[in-house]
Amino acid sequence: MLFFLKMLAPALMALGSIIIAIRVKRILDALVRAVAATEEYRLQIVDHLVNKAPLSVTSECGVRVKDCGRIRIGLLVVGFLLIAAGALISGLNVYMVGL
């Protein structure tokens, strides 16, 4: 039983860390896409004001911003819970060895 708990703790921590890393990368990717779309439209507005160029509003900006807002935090919470469970099991291992 003690050997199983010793192996389970780092496995949970590693799995939680991987899930968090994947979720954070997806969040950052969505933010980068939203910022790029905002910059693109800002440049179009400046070009319109300076050169009287026509404004073309496409739905891509809305899609990019919706992607950013649609990112769910459920897996992020699961990742943190797995890390916490691994830490608790690791502490339990230390306690059980001390008995």
N, CA, C and O atoms as CSV, one atom per row, in Angstrom:
chain,resi,resn,atom,element,x,y,z
A,1,MET,N,N,0.825,-1.200,0.000
A,1,MET,CA,C,0.000,0.000,0.000
A,1,MET,C,C,0.865,1.259,0.000
A,1,MET,O,O,0.592,2.208,-0.735
A,2,LEU,N,N,1.902,1.261,0.822
A,2,LEU,CA,C,2.777,2.421,0.914
A,2,LEU,C,C,3.515,2.654,-0.405
A,2,LEU,O,O,3.704,3.796,-0.824
A,3,PHE,N,N,3.929,1.562,-1.057
A,3,PHE,CA,C,4.610,1.699,-2.344
A,3,PHE,C,C,3.674,2.305,-3.384
A,3,PHE,O,O,4.084,3.155,-4.175
A,4,PHE,N,N,2.393,1.859,-3.383
A,4,PHE,CA,C,1.406,2.409,-4.312
A,4,PHE,C,C,1.226,3.909,-4.087
A,4,PHE,O,O,1.172,4.680,-5.045
A,5,LEU,N,N,1.134,4.320,-2.834
A,5,LEU,CA,C,0.973,5.747,-2.540
A,5,LEU,C,C,2.208,6.547,-2.931
A,5,LEU,O,O,2.102,7.690,-3.375
A,6,LYS,N,N,3.387,5.936,-2.761
A,6,LYS,CA,C,4.623,6.618,-3.161
A,6,LYS,C,C,4.675,6.844,-4.666
A,6,LYS,O,O,5.215,7.848,-5.129
A,7,MET,N,N,4.118,5.917,-5.424
A,7,MET,CA,C,4.114,6.060,-6.876
A,7,MET,C,C,2.961,6.954,-7.346
A,7,MET,O,O,3.076,7.630,-8.368
A,8,LEU,N,N,1.864,6.956,-6.606
A,8,LEU,CA,C,0.690,7.727,-7.001
A,8,LEU,C,C,0.910,9.229,-6.851
A,8,LEU,O,O,0.463,10.007,-7.693
A,9,ALA,N,N,1.587,9.638,-5.797
A,9,ALA,CA,C,1.768,11.072,-5.530
A,9,ALA,C,C,2.475,11.795,-6.677
A,9,ALA,O,O,1.933,12.777,-7.184
A,10,PRO,N,N,3.663,11.355,-7.111
A,10,PRO,CA,C,4.306,12.075,-8.215
A,10,PRO,C,C,3.547,11.950,-9.535
A,10,PRO,O,O,3.594,12.852,-10.371
A,11,ALA,N,N,2.846,10.827,-9.720
A,11,ALA,CA,C,2.070,10.671,-10.957
A,11,ALA,C,C,0.943,11.696,-11.011
A,11,ALA,O,O,0.711,12.301,-12.058
A,12,LEU,N,N,0.241,11.900,-9.898
A,12,LEU,CA,C,-0.822,12.904,-9.855
A,12,LEU,C,C,-0.272,14.309,-10.066
A,12,LEU,O,O,-0.861,15.116,-10.785
A,13,MET,N,N,0.855,14.591,-9.438
A,13,MET,CA,C,1.462,15.922,-9.596
A,13,MET,C,C,1.890,16.160,-11.045
A,13,MET,O,O,1.688,17.247,-11.588
A,14,ALA,N,N,2.473,15.153,-11.657
A,14,ALA,CA,C,2.911,15.292,-13.056
A,14,ALA,C,C,1.714,15.473,-13.985
A,14,ALA,O,O,1.737,16.332,-14.867
A,15,LEU,N,N,0.682,14.678,-13.796
A,15,LEU,CA,C,-0.511,14.796,-14.623
A,15,LEU,C,C,-1.167,16.161,-14.458
A,15,LEU,O,O,-1.584,16.774,-15.440
A,16,GLY,N,N,-1.258,16.632,-13.230
A,16,GLY,CA,C,-1.821,17.957,-12.981
A,16,GLY,C,C,-1.012,19.052,-13.638
A,16,GLY,O,O,-1.574,19.989,-14.204
A,17,SER,N,N,0.308,18.944,-13.567
A,17,SER,CA,C,1.177,19.948,-14.189
A,17,SER,C,C,1.026,19.966,-15.701
A,17,SER,O,O,1.016,21.033,-16.315
A,18,ILE,N,N,0.907,18.789,-16.303
A,18,ILE,CA,C,0.737,18.708,-17.755
A,18,ILE,C,C,-0.593,19.327,-18.172
A,18,ILE,O,O,-0.651,20.074,-19.149
A,19,ILE,N,N,-1.658,19.020,-17.438
A,19,ILE,CA,C,-2.970,19.589,-17.765
A,19,ILE,C,C,-2.933,21.108,-17.648
A,19,ILE,O,O,-3.455,21.810,-18.515
A,20,ILE,N,N,-2.328,21.615,-16.596
A,20,ILE,CA,C,-2.243,23.070,-16.416
A,20,ILE,C,C,-1.441,23.700,-17.537
A,20,ILE,O,O,-1.831,24.740,-18.068
A,21,ALA,N,N,-0.325,23.087,-17.906
A,21,ALA,CA,C,0.500,23.649,-18.978
A,21,ALA,C,C,-0.267,23.711,-20.296
A,21,ALA,O,O,-0.170,24.701,-21.021
A,22,ILE,N,N,-1.024,22.669,-20.612
A,22,ILE,CA,C,-1.802,22.656,-21.853
A,22,ILE,C,C,-2.871,23.733,-21.825
A,22,ILE,O,O,-3.053,24.446,-22.812
A,23,ARG,N,N,-3.582,23.866,-20.714
A,23,ARG,CA,C,-4.643,24.865,-20.618
A,23,ARG,C,C,-4.077,26.286,-20.691
A,23,ARG,O,O,-4.642,27.143,-21.370
A,24,VAL,N,N,-2.981,26.534,-20.006
A,24,VAL,CA,C,-2.386,27.880,-20.037
A,24,VAL,C,C,-1.919,28.218,-21.447
A,24,VAL,O,O,-2.061,29.361,-21.883
A,25,LYS,N,N,-1.364,27.246,-22.167
A,25,LYS,CA,C,-0.941,27.507,-23.537
A,25,LYS,C,C,-2.136,27.850,-24.419
A,25,LYS,O,O,-2.052,28.761,-25.242
A,26,ARG,N,N,-3.244,27.135,-24.257
A,26,ARG,CA,C,-4.437,27.441,-25.059
A,26,ARG,C,C,-4.986,28.824,-24.723
A,26,ARG,O,O,-5.425,29.552,-25.613
A,27,ILE,N,N,-4.964,29.185,-23.456
A,27,ILE,CA,C,-5.432,30.515,-23.059
A,27,ILE,C,C,-4.551,31.587,-23.681
A,27,ILE,O,O,-5.055,32.575,-24.215
A,28,LEU,N,N,-3.242,31.398,-23.614
A,28,LEU,CA,C,-2.322,32.374,-24.201
A,28,LEU,C,C,-2.474,32.459,-25.714
A,28,LEU,O,O,-2.415,33.551,-26.279
A,29,ASP,N,N,-2.669,31.324,-26.378
A,29,ASP,CA,C,-2.889,31.341,-27.827
A,29,ASP,C,C,-4.137,32.141,-28.190
A,29,ASP,O,O,-4.125,32.916,-29.147
A,30,ALA,N,N,-5.209,31.952,-27.429
A,30,ALA,CA,C,-6.444,32.695,-27.697
A,30,ALA,C,C,-6.245,34.183,-27.464
A,30,ALA,O,O,-6.764,35.002,-28.222
A,31,LEU,N,N,-5.506,34.540,-26.435
A,31,LEU,CA,C,-5.239,35.957,-26.169
A,31,LEU,C,C,-4.389,36.581,-27.273
A,31,LEU,O,O,-4.630,37.717,-27.681
A,32,VAL,N,N,-3.406,35.845,-27.748
A,32,VAL,CA,C,-2.569,36.352,-28.834
A,32,VAL,C,C,-3.400,36.570,-30.090
A,32,VAL,O,O,-3.223,37.578,-30.776
A,33,ARG,N,N,-4.302,35.646,-30.405
A,33,ARG,CA,C,-5.171,35.826,-31.574
A,33,ARG,C,C,-6.077,37.037,-31.413
A,33,ARG,O,O,-6.288,37.782,-32.370
A,34,ALA,N,N,-6.614,37.244,-30.218
A,34,ALA,CA,C,-7.492,38.394,-29.982
A,34,ALA,C,C,-6.716,39.710,-30.092
A,34,ALA,O,O,-7.223,40.684,-30.648
A,35,VAL,N,N,-5.504,39.742,-29.569
A,35,VAL,CA,C,-4.685,40.958,-29.654
A,35,VAL,C,C,-4.297,41.231,-31.103
A,35,VAL,O,O,-4.303,42.384,-31.533
A,36,ALA,N,N,-3.961,40.193,-31.858
A,36,ALA,CA,C,-3.603,40.375,-33.267
A,36,ALA,C,C,-4.790,40.931,-34.057
A,36,ALA,O,O,-4.617,41.813,-34.897
A,37,ALA,N,N,-5.984,40.423,-33.791
A,37,ALA,CA,C,-7.174,40.928,-34.484
A,37,ALA,C,C,-7.442,42.379,-34.116
A,37,ALA,O,O,-7.806,43.183,-34.974
A,38,THR,N,N,-7.264,42.715,-32.855
A,38,THR,CA,C,-7.466,44.093,-32.412
A,38,THR,C,C,-6.477,45.029,-33.089
A,38,THR,O,O,-6.847,46.120,-33.523
A,39,GLU,N,N,-5.230,44.609,-33.179
A,39,GLU,CA,C,-4.215,45.441,-33.835
A,39,GLU,C,C,-4.525,45.612,-35.319
A,39,GLU,O,O,-4.344,46.695,-35.876
A,40,GLU,N,N,-4.987,44.550,-35.949
A,40,GLU,CA,C,-5.333,44.619,-37.368
A,40,GLU,C,C,-6.444,45.649,-37.601
A,40,GLU,O,O,-6.371,46.452,-38.531
A,41,TYR,N,N,-7.453,45.614,-36.760
A,41,TYR,CA,C,-8.556,46.562,-36.925
A,41,TYR,C,C,-8.168,47.980,-36.517
A,41,TYR,O,O,-8.684,48.949,-37.075
A,42,ARG,N,N,-7.280,48.105,-35.567
A,42,ARG,CA,C,-6.781,49.435,-35.209
A,42,ARG,C,C,-6.047,50.054,-36.389
A,42,ARG,O,O,-6.222,51.238,-36.676
A,43,LEU,N,N,-5.229,49.266,-37.073
A,43,LEU,CA,C,-4.511,49.766,-38.244
A,43,LEU,C,C,-5.471,50.134,-39.374
A,43,LEU,O,O,-5.234,51.101,-40.097
A,44,GLN,N,N,-6.546,49.372,-39.527
A,44,GLN,CA,C,-7.542,49.719,-40.547
A,44,GLN,C,C,-8.222,51.048,-40.227
A,44,GLN,O,O,-8.484,51.848,-41.125
A,45,ILE,N,N,-8.506,51.280,-38.953
A,45,ILE,CA,C,-9.142,52.544,-38.563
A,45,ILE,C,C,-8.201,53.711,-38.791
A,45,ILE,O,O,-8.620,54.758,-39.284
A,46,VAL,N,N,-6.935,53.543,-38.438
A,46,VAL,CA,C,-5.952,54.606,-38.666
A,46,VAL,C,C,-5.821,54.877,-40.161
A,46,VAL,O,O,-5.777,56.034,-40.581
A,47,ASP,N,N,-5.760,53.828,-40.957
A,47,ASP,CA,C,-5.666,53.993,-42.413
A,47,ASP,C,C,-6.914,54.697,-42.954
A,47,ASP,O,O,-6.823,55.508,-43.875
A,48,HIS,N,N,-8.055,54.389,-42.388
A,48,HIS,CA,C,-9.297,55.045,-42.807
A,48,HIS,C,C,-9.264,56.539,-42.452
A,48,HIS,O,O,-9.681,57.377,-43.252
A,49,LEU,N,N,-8.779,56.859,-41.287
A,49,LEU,CA,C,-8.747,58.258,-40.862
A,49,LEU,C,C,-7.723,59.076,-41.651
A,49,LEU,O,O,-7.966,60.241,-41.964
A,50,VAL,N,N,-6.588,58.471,-41.968
A,50,VAL,CA,C,-5.519,59.203,-42.657
A,50,VAL,C,C,-5.752,59.253,-44.157
A,50,VAL,O,O,-5.649,60.318,-44.766
A,51,ASN,N,N,-6.064,58.115,-44.755
A,51,ASN,CA,C,-6.146,58.025,-46.218
A,51,ASN,C,C,-7.573,57.884,-46.748
A,51,ASN,O,O,-7.768,57.706,-47.950
A,52,LYS,N,N,-8.555,57.960,-45.883
A,52,LYS,CA,C,-9.958,57.777,-46.274
A,52,LYS,C,C,-10.181,56.418,-46.949
A,52,LYS,O,O,-11.014,56.290,-47.846
A,53,ALA,N,N,-9.433,55.420,-46.512
A,53,ALA,CA,C,-9.587,54.058,-47.049
A,53,ALA,C,C,-10.879,53.456,-46.499
A,53,ALA,O,O,-11.297,53.784,-45.388
A,54,PRO,N,N,-11.503,52.582,-47.272
A,54,PRO,CA,C,-12.751,51.980,-46.780
A,54,PRO,C,C,-12.475,51.025,-45.614
A,54,PRO,O,O,-11.443,50.356,-45.562
A,55,LEU,N,N,-13.421,50.985,-44.695
A,55,LEU,CA,C,-13.319,50.057,-43.572
A,55,LEU,C,C,-13.986,48.743,-43.959
A,55,LEU,O,O,-15.118,48.725,-44.442
A,56,SER,N,N,-13.283,47.667,-43.744
A,56,SER,CA,C,-13.889,46.353,-44.008
A,56,SER,C,C,-13.979,45.619,-42.678
A,56,SER,O,O,-12.968,45.267,-42.069
A,57,VAL,N,N,-15.175,45.406,-42.256
A,57,VAL,CA,C,-15.399,44.706,-40.999
A,57,VAL,C,C,-15.743,43.261,-41.329
A,57,VAL,O,O,-16.743,42.972,-41.986
A,58,THR,N,N,-14.906,42.385,-40.867
A,58,THR,CA,C,-15.155,40.955,-41.069
A,58,THR,C,C,-15.509,40.322,-39.733
A,58,THR,O,O,-15.313,40.920,-38.675
A,59,SER,N,N,-16.019,39.135,-39.796
A,59,SER,CA,C,-16.436,38.460,-38.564
A,59,SER,C,C,-15.278,37.737,-37.882
A,59,SER,O,O,-15.468,37.154,-36.815
A,60,GLU,N,N,-14.090,37.761,-38.468
A,60,GLU,CA,C,-12.962,37.049,-37.867
A,60,GLU,C,C,-12.596,37.599,-36.495
A,60,GLU,O,O,-12.243,36.836,-35.596
A,61,CYS,N,N,-12.677,38.897,-36.329
A,61,CYS,CA,C,-12.325,39.492,-35.042
A,61,CYS,C,C,-13.265,38.983,-33.960
A,61,CYS,O,O,-12.825,38.620,-32.869
A,62,GLY,N,N,-14.542,38.955,-34.258
A,62,GLY,CA,C,-15.503,38.449,-33.279
A,62,GLY,C,C,-15.257,37.001,-32.929
A,62,GLY,O,O,-15.404,36.602,-31.774
A,63,VAL,N,N,-14.884,36.213,-33.917
A,63,VAL,CA,C,-14.608,34.797,-33.672
A,63,VAL,C,C,-13.379,34.651,-32.782
A,63,VAL,O,O,-13.368,33.822,-31.872
A,64,ARG,N,N,-12.368,35.432,-33.031
A,64,ARG,CA,C,-11.143,35.358,-32.227
A,64,ARG,C,C,-11.406,35.761,-30.784
A,64,ARG,O,O,-10.910,35.121,-29.857
A,65,VAL,N,N,-12.176,36.808,-30.594
A,65,VAL,CA,C,-12.480,37.258,-29.240
A,65,VAL,C,C,-13.375,36.243,-28.529
A,65,VAL,O,O,-13.207,36.003,-27.334
A,66,LYS,N,N,-14.322,35.647,-29.253
A,66,LYS,CA,C,-15.173,34.618,-28.658
A,66,LYS,C,C,-14.353,33.400,-28.251
A,66,LYS,O,O,-14.634,32.781,-27.224
A,67,ASP,N,N,-13.337,33.048,-29.048
A,67,ASP,CA,C,-12.458,31.939,-28.678
A,67,ASP,C,C,-11.794,32.218,-27.336
A,67,ASP,O,O,-11.673,31.328,-26.495
A,68,CYS,N,N,-11.374,33.441,-27.147
A,68,CYS,CA,C,-10.706,33.818,-25.902
A,68,CYS,C,C,-11.677,33.718,-24.733
A,68,CYS,O,O,-11.304,33.246,-23.659
A,69,GLY,N,N,-12.903,34.151,-24.927
A,69,GLY,CA,C,-13.882,34.101,-23.855
A,69,GLY,C,C,-14.446,32.721,-23.615
A,69,GLY,O,O,-14.988,32.458,-22.542
A,70,ARG,N,N,-14.334,31.836,-24.582
A,70,ARG,CA,C,-14.927,30.508,-24.493
A,70,ARG,C,C,-14.026,29.508,-23.772
A,70,ARG,O,O,-14.475,28.416,-23.423
A,71,ILE,N,N,-12.793,29.858,-23.551
A,71,ILE,CA,C,-11.863,28.927,-22.893
A,71,ILE,C,C,-12.399,28.614,-21.494
A,71,ILE,O,O,-12.604,29.514,-20.679
A,72,ARG,N,N,-12.613,27.377,-21.241
A,72,ARG,CA,C,-13.155,26.967,-19.948
A,72,ARG,C,C,-12.021,26.706,-18.970
A,72,ARG,O,O,-10.918,26.317,-19.355
A,73,ILE,N,N,-12.315,26.927,-17.714
A,73,ILE,CA,C,-11.279,26.745,-16.700
A,73,ILE,C,C,-11.424,25.415,-15.971
A,73,ILE,O,O,-10.702,25.152,-15.009
A,74,GLY,N,N,-12.346,24.582,-16.419
A,74,GLY,CA,C,-12.577,23.305,-15.742
A,74,GLY,C,C,-11.339,22.437,-15.659
A,74,GLY,O,O,-10.999,21.934,-14.588
A,75,LEU,N,N,-10.664,22.260,-16.783
A,75,LEU,CA,C,-9.453,21.432,-16.759
A,75,LEU,C,C,-8.326,22.091,-15.976
A,75,LEU,O,O,-7.481,21.404,-15.402
A,76,LEU,N,N,-8.312,23.409,-15.951
A,76,LEU,CA,C,-7.319,24.118,-15.147
A,76,LEU,C,C,-7.523,23.796,-13.672
A,76,LEU,O,O,-6.560,23.543,-12.948
A,77,VAL,N,N,-8.775,23.807,-13.230
A,77,VAL,CA,C,-9.090,23.470,-11.839
A,77,VAL,C,C,-8.753,22.011,-11.555
A,77,VAL,O,O,-8.223,21.698,-10.488
A,78,VAL,N,N,-9.049,21.119,-12.486
A,78,VAL,CA,C,-8.715,19.703,-12.310
A,78,VAL,C,C,-7.201,19.539,-12.160
A,78,VAL,O,O,-6.738,18.760,-11.326
A,79,GLY,N,N,-6.438,20.269,-12.963
A,79,GLY,CA,C,-4.978,20.195,-12.852
A,79,GLY,C,C,-4.482,20.609,-11.484
A,79,GLY,O,O,-3.625,19.950,-10.895
A,80,PHE,N,N,-5.030,21.715,-10.977
A,80,PHE,CA,C,-4.622,22.162,-9.636
A,80,PHE,C,C,-5.060,21.160,-8.563
A,80,PHE,O,O,-4.328,20.931,-7.600
A,81,LEU,N,N,-6.237,20.567,-8.719
A,81,LEU,CA,C,-6.695,19.571,-7.749
A,81,LEU,C,C,-5.812,18.322,-7.764
A,81,LEU,O,O,-5.542,17.739,-6.715
A,82,LEU,N,N,-5.365,17.914,-8.949
A,82,LEU,CA,C,-4.470,16.753,-9.026
A,82,LEU,C,C,-3.134,17.042,-8.343
A,82,LEU,O,O,-2.585,16.186,-7.650
A,83,ILE,N,N,-2.622,18.245,-8.544
A,83,ILE,CA,C,-1.366,18.601,-7.866
A,83,ILE,C,C,-1.566,18.614,-6.356
A,83,ILE,O,O,-0.718,18.121,-5.613
A,84,ALA,N,N,-2.686,19.176,-5.898
A,84,ALA,CA,C,-2.965,19.204,-4.458
A,84,ALA,C,C,-3.123,17.792,-3.905
A,84,ALA,O,O,-2.623,17.494,-2.820
A,85,ALA,N,N,-3.818,16.915,-4.642
A,85,ALA,CA,C,-3.988,15.527,-4.186
A,85,ALA,C,C,-2.639,14.822,-4.104
A,85,ALA,O,O,-2.379,14.070,-3.165
A,86,GLY,N,N,-1.787,15.069,-5.090
A,86,GLY,CA,C,-0.451,14.467,-5.054
A,86,GLY,C,C,0.348,14.953,-3.861
A,86,GLY,O,O,1.066,14.178,-3.230
A,87,ALA,N,N,0.225,16.241,-3.550
A,87,ALA,CA,C,0.951,16.778,-2.396
A,87,ALA,C,C,0.410,16.194,-1.088
A,87,ALA,O,O,1.181,15.876,-0.183
A,88,LEU,N,N,-0.898,16.056,-0.991
A,88,LEU,CA,C,-1.480,15.464,0.223
A,88,LEU,C,C,-1.062,14.009,0.391
A,88,LEU,O,O,-0.740,13.577,1.498
A,89,ILE,N,N,-1.066,13.261,-0.696
A,89,ILE,CA,C,-0.644,11.858,-0.620
A,89,ILE,C,C,0.836,11.780,-0.262
A,89,ILE,O,O,1.248,10.896,0.489
A,90,SER,N,N,1.621,12.684,-0.784
A,90,SER,CA,C,3.046,12.701,-0.451
A,90,SER,C,C,3.240,12.997,1.048
A,90,SER,O,O,4.069,12.376,1.713
A,91,GLY,N,N,2.467,13.949,1.555
A,91,GLY,CA,C,2.528,14.230,3.001
A,91,GLY,C,C,2.065,13.060,3.818
A,91,GLY,O,O,2.631,12.786,4.877
A,92,LEU,N,N,1.036,12.349,3.354
A,92,LEU,CA,C,0.562,11.156,4.048
A,92,LEU,C,C,1.646,10.077,4.054
A,92,LEU,O,O,1.801,9.364,5.046
A,93,ASN,N,N,2.391,9.953,2.965
A,93,ASN,CA,C,3.502,8.989,2.908
A,93,ASN,C,C,4.549,9.304,3.978
A,93,ASN,O,O,5.038,8.412,4.671
A,94,VAL,N,N,4.879,10.580,4.095
A,94,VAL,CA,C,5.887,10.973,5.095
A,94,VAL,C,C,5.373,10.665,6.494
A,94,VAL,O,O,6.121,10.182,7.344
A,95,TYR,N,N,4.103,10.945,6.730
A,95,TYR,CA,C,3.506,10.674,8.038
A,95,TYR,C,C,3.497,9.173,8.335
A,95,TYR,O,O,3.823,8.760,9.448
A,96,MET,N,N,3.123,8.355,7.340
A,96,MET,CA,C,3.024,6.916,7.548
A,96,MET,C,C,4.395,6.285,7.753
A,96,MET,O,O,4.516,5.314,8.500
A,97,VAL,N,N,5.418,6.811,7.114
A,97,VAL,CA,C,6.767,6.274,7.293
A,97,VAL,C,C,7.264,6.619,8.699
A,97,VAL,O,O,8.008,5.849,9.306
A,98,GLY,N,N,6.850,7.778,9.210
A,98,GLY,CA,C,7.276,8.200,10.544
A,98,GLY,C,C,6.623,7.408,11.648
A,98,GLY,O,O,7.117,7.424,12.776
A,99,LEU,N,N,5.533,6.713,11.375
A,99,LEU,CA,C,4.849,5.958,12.431
A,99,LEU,C,C,5.601,4.744,12.823
A,99,LEU,O,O,5.160,4.000,13.699
